[in-house]
Amino acid sequence: MKQFLLVLSVCMITTFGQVLAQSQTISGKVVSAADGEGIPGASISVLGTSRGTISDYEGKFSIEAEPGTTLVVSFVGMRSMSVPAAADMVVTLEEDTEVLDEVVVTALGISRSEKTLGYAAT
């Protein structure tokens, strides 16, 4: 009888731990490496799922994820980063100038490279 109660209590504790570890609210802040300011509108998503969110005007965010899962953080003009989820995390994004290219939009709304235009564009 004592063995049965011991096995039952171990199973209950293990199951209870599994239920608690399912998903938690992970919060943090996305900042720029250049000036340390928060980046508003950065995209944060859980890798392999459809869960995601964006940062607020101060760069703060919160998302439902298991601790240790991979979060993908991205923003236009910055290098995307994959980071493990943790409580009160700070993600620093660096500028990526290679992604941006000069594009001129003509009067008809057709995007063209500046080099292919036969006239000067400012």
Backbone as JSON Lines, residues from 0, in Angstrom:
{"i":0,"aa":"M","n":[0.82,-1.2,0.0],"ca":[0.0,0.0,0.0],"c":[0.87,1.27,0.0]}
{"i":1,"aa":"K","n":[1.96,1.22,0.78],"ca":[2.85,2.38,0.84],"c":[3.5,2.63,-0.52]}
{"i":2,"aa":"Q","n":[3.85,1.54,-1.21],"ca":[4.46,1.69,-2.54],"c":[3.46,2.32,-3.51]}
{"i":3,"aa":"F","n":[2.22,1.91,-3.44],"ca":[1.19,2.46,-4.32],"c":[1.02,3.96,-4.09]}
{"i":4,"aa":"L","n":[0.96,4.38,-2.83],"ca":[0.83,5.8,-2.51],"c":[2.06,6.58,-2.96]}
{"i":5,"aa":"L","n":[3.23,6.01,-2.83],"ca":[4.46,6.67,-3.25],"c":[4.47,6.85,-4.76]}
{"i":6,"aa":"V","n":[4.13,5.81,-5.5],"ca":[4.09,5.89,-6.96],"c":[3.01,6.88,-7.41]}
{"i":7,"aa":"L","n":[1.87,6.86,-6.76],"ca":[0.79,7.78,-7.09],"c":[1.2,9.24,-6.85]}
{"i":8,"aa":"S","n":[1.85,9.51,-5.73],"ca":[2.27,10.88,-5.43],"c":[3.36,11.34,-6.41]}
{"i":9,"aa":"V","n":[4.27,10.48,-6.78],"ca":[5.31,10.85,-7.76],"c":[4.67,11.16,-9.11]}
{"i":10,"aa":"C","n":[3.71,10.36,-9.52],"ca":[3.01,10.61,-10.8],"c":[2.25,11.94,-10.76]}
{"i":11,"aa":"M","n":[1.62,12.23,-9.64],"ca":[0.86,13.48,-9.53],"c":[1.8,14.69,-9.57]}
{"i":12,"aa":"I","n":[2.92,14.61,-8.87],"ca":[3.87,15.72,-8.87],"c":[4.45,15.93,-10.26]}
{"i":13,"aa":"T","n":[4.78,14.86,-10.96],"ca":[5.32,14.96,-12.31],"c":[4.3,15.56,-13.26]}
{"i":14,"aa":"T","n":[3.06,15.11,-13.17],"ca":[2.0,15.64,-14.03],"c":[1.74,17.1,-13.73]}
{"i":15,"aa":"F","n":[1.73,17.47,-12.46],"ca":[1.51,18.86,-12.07],"c":[2.63,19.75,-12.61]}
{"i":16,"aa":"G","n":[3.88,19.28,-12.56],"ca":[5.01,20.03,-13.11],"c":[4.9,20.2,-14.61]}
{"i":17,"aa":"Q","n":[4.42,19.19,-15.31],"ca":[4.23,19.26,-16.76],"c":[3.17,20.29,-17.12]}
{"i":18,"aa":"V","n":[2.1,20.33,-16.35],"ca":[1.02,21.28,-16.62],"c":[1.5,22.71,-16.41]}
{"i":19,"aa":"L","n":[2.28,22.95,-15.37],"ca":[2.78,24.29,-15.11],"c":[3.79,24.75,-16.16]}
{"i":20,"aa":"A","n":[4.55,23.82,-16.74],"ca":[5.58,24.19,-17.7],"c":[5.04,24.34,-19.12]}
{"i":21,"aa":"Q","n":[3.76,24.14,-19.33],"ca":[3.19,24.19,-20.67],"c":[3.44,25.52,-21.35]}
{"i":22,"aa":"S","n":[2.97,26.59,-20.79],"ca":[3.14,27.88,-21.43],"c":[3.03,28.97,-20.4]}
{"i":23,"aa":"Q","n":[3.9,29.95,-20.53],"ca":[3.92,31.07,-19.62],"c":[3.96,32.35,-20.43]}
{"i":24,"aa":"T","n":[3.69,33.45,-19.79],"ca":[3.8,34.73,-20.46],"c":[5.25,35.2,-20.36]}
{"i":25,"aa":"I","n":[5.9,35.27,-21.51],"ca":[7.28,35.74,-21.59],"c":[7.22,37.22,-21.96]}
{"i":26,"aa":"S","n":[7.91,38.05,-21.2],"ca":[7.92,39.47,-21.5],"c":[9.36,39.94,-21.66]}
{"i":27,"aa":"G","n":[9.51,41.06,-22.35],"ca":[10.85,41.58,-22.56],"c":[10.8,42.9,-23.31]}
{"i":28,"aa":"K","n":[11.95,43.3,-23.84],"ca":[12.07,44.57,-24.54],"c":[13.01,44.39,-25.73]}
{"i":29,"aa":"V","n":[12.67,45.03,-26.85],"ca":[13.5,45.02,-28.05],"c":[14.15,46.39,-28.16]}
{"i":30,"aa":"V","n":[15.49,46.43,-28.18],"ca":[16.21,47.7,-28.24],"c":[17.17,47.72,-29.43]}
{"i":31,"aa":"S","n":[17.55,48.92,-29.83],"ca":[18.49,49.12,-30.92],"c":[19.91,49.1,-30.37]}
{"i":32,"aa":"A","n":[20.82,48.46,-31.11],"ca":[22.22,48.42,-30.69],"c":[22.88,49.79,-30.84]}
{"i":33,"aa":"A","n":[22.38,50.61,-31.76],"ca":[22.99,51.91,-32.03],"c":[22.83,52.88,-30.87]}
{"i":34,"aa":"D","n":[21.6,52.98,-30.32],"ca":[21.37,53.97,-29.27],"c":[20.73,53.41,-28.0]}
{"i":35,"aa":"G","n":[20.4,52.14,-27.99],"ca":[19.82,51.54,-26.8],"c":[18.36,51.88,-26.56]}
{"i":36,"aa":"E","n":[17.74,52.58,-27.51],"ca":[16.32,52.94,-27.38],"c":[15.44,51.76,-27.78]}
{"i":37,"aa":"G","n":[14.22,51.72,-27.24],"ca":[13.27,50.68,-27.59],"c":[12.82,50.82,-29.04]}
{"i":38,"aa":"I","n":[12.54,49.69,-29.68],"ca":[12.1,49.68,-31.08],"c":[10.6,49.39,-31.12]}
{"i":39,"aa":"P","n":[9.77,50.39,-31.46],"ca":[8.33,50.14,-31.54],"c":[7.98,49.4,-32.83]}
{"i":40,"aa":"G","n":[7.07,48.44,-32.75],"ca":[6.6,47.73,-33.93],"c":[7.47,46.57,-34.36]}
{"i":41,"aa":"A","n":[8.4,46.12,-33.53],"ca":[9.21,44.95,-33.86],"c":[8.34,43.71,-33.78]}
{"i":42,"aa":"S","n":[8.58,42.76,-34.66],"ca":[7.8,41.53,-34.72],"c":[8.48,40.44,-33.91]}
{"i":43,"aa":"I","n":[7.72,39.8,-33.02],"ca":[8.22,38.7,-32.19],"c":[7.31,37.51,-32.42]}
{"i":44,"aa":"S","n":[7.88,36.36,-32.82],"ca":[7.07,35.17,-33.05],"c":[7.76,33.95,-32.47]}
{"i":45,"aa":"V","n":[6.96,32.93,-32.13],"ca":[7.48,31.68,-31.61],"c":[7.79,30.79,-32.81]}
{"i":46,"aa":"L","n":[9.03,30.33,-32.93],"ca":[9.47,29.53,-34.06],"c":[8.65,28.24,-34.18]}
{"i":47,"aa":"G","n":[8.13,27.99,-35.37],"ca":[7.37,26.77,-35.62],"c":[5.9,26.84,-35.27]}
{"i":48,"aa":"T","n":[5.42,27.98,-34.81],"ca":[4.0,28.14,-34.48],"c":[3.46,29.38,-35.17]}
{"i":49,"aa":"S","n":[2.17,29.61,-35.0],"ca":[1.55,30.81,-35.57],"c":[1.39,31.91,-34.53]}
{"i":50,"aa":"R","n":[1.96,31.71,-33.33],"ca":[1.86,32.71,-32.28],"c":[2.87,33.83,-32.5]}
{"i":51,"aa":"G","n":[2.41,35.05,-32.36],"ca":[3.31,36.19,-32.51],"c":[2.7,37.45,-31.94]}
{"i":52,"aa":"T","n":[3.52,38.48,-31.83],"ca":[3.08,39.77,-31.32],"c":[4.02,40.84,-31.85]}
{"i":53,"aa":"I","n":[3.7,42.09,-31.55],"ca":[4.6,43.19,-31.9],"c":[4.89,44.0,-30.64]}
{"i":54,"aa":"S","n":[6.01,44.71,-30.65],"ca":[6.38,45.5,-29.49],"c":[5.61,46.81,-29.46]}
{"i":55,"aa":"D","n":[5.43,47.36,-28.27],"ca":[4.7,48.62,-28.12],"c":[5.63,49.8,-28.41]}
{"i":56,"aa":"Y","n":[5.17,51.01,-28.13],"ca":[5.93,52.22,-28.48],"c":[7.24,52.34,-27.71]}
{"i":57,"aa":"E","n":[7.41,51.61,-26.61],"ca":[8.66,51.62,-25.85],"c":[9.54,50.42,-26.18]}
{"i":58,"aa":"G","n":[9.06,49.53,-27.05],"ca":[9.81,48.32,-27.39],"c":[9.48,47.12,-26.52]}
{"i":59,"aa":"K","n":[8.52,47.27,-25.6],"ca":[8.16,46.17,-24.7],"c":[7.18,45.22,-25.38]}
{"i":60,"aa":"F","n":[7.26,43.94,-25.0],"ca":[6.35,42.93,-25.56],"c":[6.06,41.86,-24.53]}
{"i":61,"aa":"S","n":[5.01,41.08,-24.77],"ca":[4.72,39.88,-23.99],"c":[4.06,38.88,-24.92]}
{"i":62,"aa":"I","n":[4.43,37.6,-24.74],"ca":[3.95,36.54,-25.62],"c":[3.84,35.25,-24.81]}
{"i":63,"aa":"E","n":[2.86,34.43,-25.15],"ca":[2.69,33.13,-24.5],"c":[3.65,32.13,-25.15]}
{"i":64,"aa":"A","n":[4.58,31.61,-24.35],"ca":[5.55,30.64,-24.86],"c":[6.15,29.86,-23.69]}
{"i":65,"aa":"E","n":[6.68,28.7,-24.0],"ca":[7.37,27.91,-22.99],"c":[8.78,28.48,-22.82]}
{"i":66,"aa":"P","n":[9.28,28.55,-21.61],"ca":[10.67,29.0,-21.42],"c":[11.63,28.08,-22.17]}
{"i":67,"aa":"G","n":[12.57,28.66,-22.88],"ca":[13.54,27.89,-23.63],"c":[13.19,27.71,-25.11]}
{"i":68,"aa":"T","n":[11.93,27.96,-25.5],"ca":[11.59,27.87,-26.91],"c":[12.24,29.03,-27.66]}
{"i":69,"aa":"T","n":[12.36,28.89,-28.97],"ca":[13.05,29.9,-29.77],"c":[12.08,30.99,-30.22]}
{"i":70,"aa":"L","n":[12.44,32.24,-29.95],"ca":[11.68,33.39,-30.42],"c":[12.45,34.04,-31.57]}
{"i":71,"aa":"V","n":[11.72,34.42,-32.63],"ca":[12.33,35.11,-33.76],"c":[11.9,36.58,-33.67]}
{"i":72,"aa":"V","n":[12.88,37.47,-33.57],"ca":[12.63,38.9,-33.43],"c":[13.15,39.6,-34.68]}
{"i":73,"aa":"S","n":[12.28,40.41,-35.33],"ca":[12.7,41.08,-36.55],"c":[12.08,42.47,-36.64]}
{"i":74,"aa":"F","n":[12.72,43.32,-37.44],"ca":[12.26,44.67,-37.69],"c":[12.88,45.12,-39.01]}
{"i":75,"aa":"V","n":[12.16,45.96,-39.76],"ca":[12.65,46.44,-41.05],"c":[13.94,47.22,-40.86]}
{"i":76,"aa":"G","n":[14.97,46.88,-41.62],"ca":[16.25,47.56,-41.53],"c":[17.17,47.03,-40.45]}
{"i":77,"aa":"M","n":[16.73,45.99,-39.74],"ca":[17.53,45.39,-38.67],"c":[17.73,43.9,-38.98]}
{"i":78,"aa":"R","n":[18.8,43.32,-38.45],"ca":[19.04,41.89,-38.61],"c":[18.09,41.12,-37.69]}
{"i":79,"aa":"S","n":[17.45,40.1,-38.24],"ca":[16.57,39.25,-37.43],"c":[17.42,38.4,-36.49]}
{"i":80,"aa":"M","n":[16.86,38.11,-35.32],"ca":[17.57,37.29,-34.34],"c":[16.67,36.18,-33.84]}
{"i":81,"aa":"S","n":[17.27,35.03,-33.59],"ca":[16.59,33.91,-32.95],"c":[17.18,33.77,-31.56]}
{"i":82,"aa":"V","n":[16.33,33.91,-30.54],"ca":[16.8,33.88,-29.15],"c":[15.94,32.93,-28.34]}
{"i":83,"aa":"P","n":[16.51,32.28,-27.32],"ca":[15.69,31.43,-26.44],"c":[14.83,32.3,-25.52]}
{"i":84,"aa":"A","n":[13.6,31.87,-25.31],"ca":[12.66,32.62,-24.48],"c":[13.07,32.52,-23.01]}
{"i":85,"aa":"A","n":[13.03,33.66,-22.33],"ca":[13.34,33.72,-20.9],"c":[12.55,34.87,-20.29]}
{"i":86,"aa":"A","n":[12.45,34.88,-18.98],"ca":[11.72,35.94,-18.3],"c":[12.51,37.24,-18.35]}
{"i":87,"aa":"D","n":[11.82,38.35,-18.55],"ca":[12.42,39.7,-18.58],"c":[13.64,39.78,-19.48]}
{"i":88,"aa":"M","n":[13.47,39.36,-20.72],"ca":[14.59,39.36,-21.66],"c":[14.73,40.7,-22.38]}
{"i":89,"aa":"V","n":[15.95,41.02,-22.79],"ca":[16.24,42.21,-23.58],"c":[16.91,41.73,-24.86]}
{"i":90,"aa":"V","n":[16.29,42.03,-26.0],"ca":[16.81,41.63,-27.3],"c":[17.38,42.87,-27.99]}
{"i":91,"aa":"T","n":[18.64,42.81,-28.37],"ca":[19.3,43.94,-29.02],"c":[19.45,43.63,-30.51]}
{"i":92,"aa":"L","n":[18.82,44.45,-31.35],"ca":[18.91,44.27,-32.8],"c":[19.92,45.24,-33.39]}
{"i":93,"aa":"E","n":[20.71,44.74,-34.34],"ca":[21.7,45.56,-35.02],"c":[21.19,45.97,-36.38]}
{"i":94,"aa":"E","n":[21.66,47.12,-36.87],"ca":[21.25,47.6,-38.19],"c":[21.8,46.68,-39.28]}
{"i":95,"aa":"D","n":[21.02,46.52,-40.34],"ca":[21.44,45.72,-41.48],"c":[21.25,46.57,-42.72]}
{"i":96,"aa":"T","n":[22.29,47.28,-43.11],"ca":[22.19,48.21,-44.24],"c":[22.17,47.5,-45.58]}
{"i":97,"aa":"E","n":[22.54,46.23,-45.63],"ca":[22.55,45.51,-46.89],"c":[21.15,45.15,-47.37]}
{"i":98,"aa":"V","n":[20.18,45.09,-46.48],"ca":[18.83,44.72,-46.87],"c":[18.12,45.87,-47.59]}
{"i":99,"aa":"L","n":[18.46,47.08,-47.22],"ca":[17.8,48.22,-47.82],"c":[18.45,48.54,-49.17]}
{"i":100,"aa":"D","n":[17.62,48.84,-50.16],"ca":[18.1,49.18,-51.48],"c":[17.33,50.39,-51.96]}
{"i":101,"aa":"E","n":[17.95,51.18,-52.83],"ca":[17.29,52.37,-53.33],"c":[16.25,51.97,-54.37]}
{"i":102,"aa":"V","n":[15.03,52.41,-54.15],"ca":[13.93,52.15,-55.07],"c":[13.19,53.45,-55.3]}
{"i":103,"aa":"V","n":[12.83,53.7,-56.56],"ca":[12.07,54.89,-56.9],"c":[10.7,54.44,-57.38]}
{"i":104,"aa":"V","n":[9.64,55.05,-56.85],"ca":[8.29,54.74,-57.29],"c":[7.88,55.8,-58.29]}
{"i":105,"aa":"T","n":[7.53,55.36,-59.5],"ca":[7.15,56.3,-60.56],"c":[5.72,56.74,-60.38]}
{"i":106,"aa":"A","n":[5.24,57.63,-61.26],"ca":[3.9,58.2,-61.14],"c":[2.81,57.14,-61.24]}
{"i":107,"aa":"L","n":[3.05,56.06,-61.93],"ca":[2.03,55.02,-62.07],"c":[2.07,54.01,-60.94]}
{"i":108,"aa":"G","n":[2.98,54.19,-59.99],"ca":[3.07,53.26,-58.88],"c":[3.92,52.04,-59.18]}
{"i":109,"aa":"I","n":[4.71,52.07,-60.24],"ca":[5.56,50.95,-60.6],"c":[6.92,51.16,-59.95]}
{"i":110,"aa":"S","n":[7.38,50.19,-59.19],"ca":[8.68,50.31,-58.53],"c":[9.79,49.97,-59.51]}
{"i":111,"aa":"R","n":[10.79,50.81,-59.57],"ca":[11.95,50.59,-60.44],"c":[13.21,50.91,-59.64]}
{"i":112,"aa":"S","n":[14.3,50.27,-60.01],"ca":[15.58,50.6,-59.42],"c":[16.02,51.94,-59.98]}
{"i":113,"aa":"E","n":[16.72,52.72,-59.19],"ca":[17.14,54.05,-59.61],"c":[18.07,53.97,-60.82]}
{"i":114,"aa":"K","n":[18.82,52.91,-60.96],"ca":[19.77,52.76,-62.06],"c":[19.07,52.53,-63.4]}
{"i":115,"aa":"T","n":[17.85,51.99,-63.39],"ca":[17.16,51.67,-64.65],"c":[16.36,52.84,-65.21]}
{"i":116,"aa":"L","n":[16.23,53.92,-64.45],"ca":[15.47,55.06,-64.93],"c":[16.32,55.9,-65.89]}
{"i":117,"aa":"G","n":[15.67,56.43,-66.93],"ca":[16.37,57.26,-67.92],"c":[16.38,58.72,-67.56]}
{"i":118,"aa":"Y","n":[15.91,59.07,-66.38],"ca":[15.88,60.48,-65.98],"c":[16.32,60.58,-64.53]}
{"i":119,"aa":"A","n":[16.6,61.77,-64.1],"ca":[17.08,61.99,-62.74],"c":[15.94,61.91,-61.73]}
{"i":120,"aa":"A","n":[16.19,61.32,-60.62],"ca":[15.18,61.22,-59.56],"c":[15.8,61.75,-58.27]}
{"i":121,"aa":"T","n":[15.0,62.49,-57.53],"ca":[15.5,63.01,-56.27],"c":[14.71,62.42,-55.12]}
